[in-house]
Amino acid sequence: MLYNYFDMQNAALGPMRAMAQMTKTYFSHPMMPLSRTYLGKIMSAGADVLEGVIRHRGKPEWGFQAITDDKGTHPIDLARIDHKPFADLIRFRCDLAKNPKKVLLVSPMSGHFATLLRGTVLTLVKDHEVYVTDWADASSVPATDGTFGLDDYIQYIVDYIRLLGPDVHVIAVCQPAPLVLAAVAILAGENDPCQPSSMTLMGGPVDPGAAETEVTKLADSQSLSWFKENLTASVPMQYPGSGRRVYPGFMQLAAFISMNSFRHVDAHMQHFNNLIVGDGDSAESHTKFYDEYLSVMDVTAEFYLDTIQHVFQERSLPKGTMVWKDIPVDPSKITKTALLTVEGELDDISAPGQTEAAHGLCSSLAQGKHKNHVEKGVGHYGIFNGRKWRENIYPVINEFIEKNHNKS
């Protein structure tokens, strides 16, 4: 019922979206005298902000085909390497990378598409061959393809690591950090020859109990049945995944926005002012960010509820009670895969301490294979995108990859 209501609301906003687009076009057209007046600029800016807020967005494109520098244009080759019902494995290559290492970039499956890591990929591909987990929108996966829970997610990661071989370096961004750690622990427990050379865990809830946030408070404040009854819904008939139970993307987005509602209001007010004064660069940056941020996907209900239960409420991994397909998950088995953790000082989703906890769990790993980096003045998204990611965080990751390549 909830999902159907959202769809009805989205359809009802169609005329308003059309009116906003027409208003913006009319008051910004150079042939219209009003476009050069203050009133015209206000009307155009207001329509732009309104249309951006209520626009219906689908899955974004990666949006890049090459990197241009002072030596010319360097094409980026994008190819689908593997397909599974709930994910594609996408490879990115560029001739800028002179001695590329294989890097498996595990994107979060928490409401946003893998394209949220566009800036991460663009930085990595200059030096490495990058493979990205492109998770599917659960509403597009037919119910006949079965369920997808925490065990299935870990299986996908294990499969991808084995596919790419023993010299791969794994980077987990945000949500998958504990699951990548679990996958590497499983490979280590089996003494699998494809154990990664290194893994980098960035801003993820390896141990949510290490630092309290609004996310951990919510998880601890309600029972699992409450989350199931109030935050999951059935996909309506008009979607390929009709009948599948999901945690809808629009609910995930609403939760994120509610955590920083004043910040988002201020951002849109500033965008309004930038449009009026003609600050095109700032306006374009705002539009690009929110086009990505407001593009959301559904997550299977079983994966969402498994995450609430095992990652947040029971904290199975840090407490040593996690089991994958009847196999105990023990990070202390890891001896070959070097561990780097990256945290943002101002991260209010996975606060500092939650990711660093991985080092204590990997107790058998040699001292020289441990490294933790905390970036000052950076929030959750700044860990993997933006200037500080490019200038401060990525060099640490790249050096760690080079140092630990093919070392056991």
C-alpha positions in Angstrom: 0.0 0.0 0.0 2.8 2.4 0.9 4.6 1.8 -2.4 1.4 2.3 -4.4 0.8 5.6 -2.5 4.2 6.8 -3.4 3.7 5.9 -7.1 0.3 7.7 -7.1 1.9 10.8 -5.6 4.7 10.7 -8.1 2.2 10.5 -11.0 0.2 13.3 -9.5 3.2 15.6 -9.5 3.6 15.2 -13.3 1.6 18.4 -14.2 3.6 20.4 -11.6 6.9 19.2 -13.0 5.7 20.2 -16.5 4.6 23.6 -15.2 8.0 24.1 -13.5 9.9 23.2 -16.6 7.8 25.6 -18.7 8.2 28.4 -16.2 11.9 28.0 -16.1 12.2 27.9 -19.9 10.0 31.0 -20.3 11.7 33.2 -17.7 15.3 32.2 -18.7 14.9 32.3 -22.5 17.2 35.1 -23.9 14.4 36.2 -26.3 12.1 37.1 -23.4 12.7 40.6 -22.0 11.7 39.4 -18.5 14.7 37.1 -18.4 16.9 40.1 -17.9 14.9 41.5 -15.0 15.2 40.6 -11.3 11.7 39.3 -11.3 12.4 37.0 -14.2 15.6 35.6 -12.5 13.6 34.9 -9.3 10.9 33.1 -11.3 13.4 31.1 -13.3 15.4 30.2 -10.2 12.4 29.2 -8.2 11.1 27.0 -11.0 14.5 25.4 -11.3 14.7 24.6 -7.5 11.1 23.2 -7.5 11.6 21.1 -10.6 14.8 19.7 -9.1 13.1 18.7 -5.9 10.1 16.9 -7.4 11.8 15.5 -10.6 11.4 11.7 -11.0 14.9 10.2 -11.5 15.9 6.8 -12.8 19.2 5.1 -12.7 22.0 7.6 -13.5 24.5 7.0 -16.3 28.2 6.9 -15.3 28.6 10.0 -17.5 32.2 9.8 -18.5 34.0 8.4 -21.5 37.5 9.8 -21.2 39.9 11.7 -19.0 41.5 14.8 -20.5 44.9 16.2 -19.3 47.7 18.2 -20.7 48.9 15.2 -22.8 45.5 14.7 -24.5 42.4 12.7 -24.2 42.5 9.2 -22.7 39.4 7.1 -23.4 37.9 5.0 -20.6 36.8 1.6 -21.6 33.7 0.3 -19.8 32.7 -3.3 -20.0 30.4 -5.7 -18.2 32.5 -8.6 -17.0 29.9 -10.7 -15.1 26.2 -10.7 -14.7 24.1 -12.1 -11.8 20.5 -11.4 -11.0 21.3 -8.8 -8.4 24.5 -7.3 -9.7 26.7 -6.7 -12.7 30.5 -6.5 -12.4 31.7 -3.5 -14.4 35.3 -3.0 -15.5 36.9 0.4 -16.2 40.2 0.8 -18.0 42.2 3.8 -19.1 45.6 4.0 -20.8 46.8 6.5 -18.2 47.4 3.5 -15.9 51.0 2.4 -16.6 51.3 -0.4 -14.1 47.7 -1.1 -13.2 46.6 -3.3 -10.3 43.2 -5.0 -10.3 41.0 -3.2 -7.8 37.6 -4.5 -6.8 35.5 -1.5 -5.7 32.5 -2.8 -3.7 29.8 -0.2 -3.8 27.2 0.2 -1.1 23.8 -1.4 -1.5 21.9 1.0 0.7 19.5 2.9 -1.5 21.8 4.7 -4.0 23.2 3.3 -7.2 26.9 2.5 -7.8 27.2 5.7 -9.8 27.4 7.5 -6.5 31.1 6.4 -6.7 31.7 8.1 -10.0 34.4 10.4 -8.5 36.0 7.4 -6.8 36.2 5.5 -10.1 37.6 8.5 -12.0 40.4 8.8 -9.5 41.2 5.1 -9.3 41.2 4.4 -13.0 44.1 6.7 -13.6 46.4 4.2 -11.9 44.4 0.9 -11.8 42.0 -1.5 -13.6 38.8 -0.9 -11.6 36.0 -3.4 -11.2 32.8 -2.1 -9.6 29.8 -4.0 -8.1 26.8 -2.5 -9.9 24.0 -3.6 -7.6 20.5 -4.0 -9.2 17.4 -2.1 -8.2 15.4 -4.9 -6.5 12.2 -3.6 -8.1 13.7 -4.6 -11.5 14.6 -8.2 -10.5 11.7 -10.7 -11.1 10.5 -12.5 -8.0 11.3 -15.8 -9.8 15.0 -15.0 -9.4 14.7 -15.7 -5.7 15.7 -13.9 -2.5 18.8 -12.0 -1.8 20.0 -11.7 1.8 23.3 -11.1 3.7 24.6 -14.6 2.9 24.0 -14.0 -0.8 25.7 -10.6 -0.8 28.8 -12.2 0.8 28.7 -15.0 -1.7 28.7 -12.4 -4.6 31.8 -10.7 -3.0 33.6 -14.1 -2.6 32.7 -15.0 -6.2 34.1 -11.7 -7.6 37.3 -12.0 -5.6 37.8 -15.5 -7.0 37.0 -14.3 -10.5 39.7 -11.6 -10.4 42.4 -13.7 -8.9 44.8 -13.7 -6.0 46.5 -10.3 -6.9 43.3 -8.3 -6.5 42.9 -5.4 -4.0 39.5 -4.8 -2.5 38.0 -1.5 -1.5 34.7 -1.4 0.4 32.9 1.9 0.5 30.6 2.5 3.5 27.9 -0.2 4.0 29.8 -3.2 2.6 32.8 -2.8 4.9 31.8 -5.5 7.4 30.6 -7.8 4.6 33.9 -7.5 2.7 35.8 -8.2 5.9 33.6 -11.3 6.4 34.2 -12.5 2.8 38.0 -12.1 3.1 37.8 -14.0 6.5 35.9 -16.8 4.8 38.6 -17.1 2.1 41.3 -17.0 4.7 39.6 -19.7 6.7 39.6 -21.9 3.6 43.2 -20.9 2.8 41.9 -20.0 -0.6 44.7 -19.0 -3.1 42.6 -16.1 -4.2 42.8 -14.2 -1.0 43.2 -10.4 -1.8 46.6 -8.7 -1.5 44.9 -5.9 0.4 41.5 -4.7 1.5 40.6 -1.1 2.3 37.5 -0.5 4.4 36.1 3.1 4.2 33.6 4.6 6.6 31.6 1.4 7.3 29.9 -0.2 10.3 32.3 -3.0 11.2 31.4 -2.4 14.8 28.5 0.0 15.1 28.8 -0.2 18.9 32.2 1.5 18.8 30.6 5.0 18.2 27.0 6.0 18.5 25.2 7.8 15.6 21.6 8.4 14.7 21.7 5.3 12.6 22.8 3.1 15.5 20.2 4.7 17.8 17.4 3.9 15.4 18.6 0.3 14.9 18.7 -0.2 18.7 15.4 1.6 19.5 13.1 -0.8 17.6 12.5 -4.5 17.2 13.3 -6.3 14.0 9.5 -6.9 13.5 9.0 -3.1 13.7 11.4 -2.6 10.8 9.7 -5.3 8.8 6.2 -4.0 9.4 6.9 -0.3 8.9 9.8 0.0 6.5 9.3 -2.8 4.0 6.7 -2.9 1.2 5.7 -5.1 -1.8 6.8 -3.9 -5.3 3.6 -2.9 -7.3 2.4 -4.8 -10.4 3.8 -2.3 -12.9 7.4 -3.2 -12.1 9.4 -6.2 -13.2 10.0 -7.2 -9.6 6.3 -7.2 -8.8 5.5 -8.9 -5.6 9.0 -8.8 -4.2 9.3 -7.5 -0.7 11.7 -4.5 -0.5 13.0 -1.6 1.6 12.0 1.1 -0.9 14.7 3.6 -2.0 12.4 6.6 -1.3 12.2 5.5 2.3 16.0 5.2 2.6 16.3 8.7 1.0 13.8 10.2 3.4 15.8 8.7 6.4 19.0 10.3 5.1 17.5 13.7 4.4 15.8 13.7 7.9 19.2 13.3 9.5 20.4 16.6 8.0 17.2 18.3 6.9 18.5 21.8 7.7 21.6 21.3 5.7 19.6 20.2 2.6 17.2 23.2 3.0 20.2 25.6 3.2 21.8 23.9 0.1 18.7 24.6 -1.9 18.4 28.1 -0.7 22.0 28.7 -1.7 21.3 27.1 -5.1 18.4 29.6 -5.5 20.7 32.5 -4.7 23.4 31.2 -7.0 21.0 31.0 -9.9 19.8 34.6 -9.4 23.3 36.0 -9.3 24.4 33.8 -12.2 26.9 31.7 -10.4 26.8 28.9 -13.0 29.6 26.7 -11.6 28.1 26.5 -8.1 24.6 25.9 -9.5 25.9 23.1 -11.8 27.8 21.5 -8.9 24.6 21.5 -6.8 22.6 20.0 -9.6 25.0 17.2 -10.3 25.2 16.3 -6.6 21.4 16.2 -6.1 20.8 14.4 -9.4 22.8 11.6 -7.9 21.8 11.9 -4.3 18.1 11.9 -5.1 18.4 8.9 -7.5 17.5 5.9 -5.4 17.0 2.1 -5.7 15.1 -0.5 -3.8 16.9 -3.1 -1.6 15.5 -6.5 -0.9 13.7 -6.8 2.4 15.7 -9.8 3.4 19.0 -8.1 2.9 17.8 -4.9 4.7 16.4 -6.9 7.7 19.5 -9.2 7.8 21.7 -6.0 8.0 19.6 -4.5 10.8 19.8 -7.7 12.8 23.3 -9.0 12.3 25.3 -5.8 11.6 23.6 -3.3 13.9 21.5 -5.1 16.6 23.4 -8.3 17.3 26.8 -7.0 16.0 27.6 -10.5 15.0 31.0 -9.9 13.4 32.7 -8.0 16.2 31.1 -10.3 18.8 32.4 -13.4 17.0 29.0 -15.0 16.5 28.6 -14.4 12.7 27.9 -17.5 10.6 27.9 -17.7 6.8 26.1 -20.8 5.4 26.8 -22.6 8.7 30.5 -21.6 8.6 31.8 -19.4 11.5 33.2 -16.1 10.2 36.5 -15.5 12.0 38.6 -12.4 10.9 41.5 -13.7 13.1 42.1 -16.2 10.3 43.3 -13.4 8.0 47.1 -13.4 7.8 47.8 -12.6 4.1 45.5 -9.7 3.3 46.8 -6.3 4.4 44.2 -4.0 6.1 43.7 -0.3 5.6 40.8 1.5 7.3 39.7 5.0 6.3 37.4 7.2 8.4 36.1 10.8 8.3 36.4 12.9 11.4 32.9 14.4 10.8 31.2 11.2 9.6 27.8 11.1 11.2 26.7 7.9 9.5 29.6 5.6 10.3 31.4 7.5 13.0 35.2 7.2 13.7 35.9 4.0 15.5 33.3 1.9 13.8 35.6 1.0 10.9 38.9 1.1 12.8 37.5 -1.8 14.9 38.4 -4.1 12.0 42.1 -4.0 13.2 41.2 -5.6 16.5 39.3 -8.4 14.8 42.2 -9.2 12.4 44.4 -10.1 15.4 46.7 -12.6 13.5 47.7 -10.1 10.9 51.3 -8.9 11.1 51.7 -5.4 12.5 53.2 -4.1 9.2 50.0 -5.0 7.4 47.8 -2.7 9.5 47.1 1.0 8.7 44.4 3.4 9.8 43.7 6.8 8.3 41.4 9.5 9.8 40.8 12.4 7.5 40.2 15.7 9.3 37.2 17.9 8.5 35.5 15.3 6.3 32.0 13.8 6.5 30.6 10.6 5.2 30.6 11.4 1.5 33.9 13.3 1.6 35.7 10.1 2.3 35.3 8.8 -1.3 34.5 12.0 -3.3 35.7 15.5 -3.6 39.0 17.4 -3.2 40.1 15.7 0.1 39.4 12.3 -1.3 41.6 13.1 -4.4 44.4 14.9 -2.7 44.6 13.3 0.8 42.9 10.0 1.0 43.5 8.4 -2.4 47.3 8.8 -2.1 47.2 6.9 1.1 45.2 4.1 -0.5 47.4 4.0 -3.6 50.6 3.8 -1.6 49.1 1.0 0.5 48.1 -1.0 -2.6 51.6 -0.6 -4.1 53.3 -1.6 -0.8 51.2 -4.7 -0.4 50.9 -5.9 -4.0 51.4 -9.7 -4.3 52.9 -9.9 -0.8 51.7 -12.7 1.5 
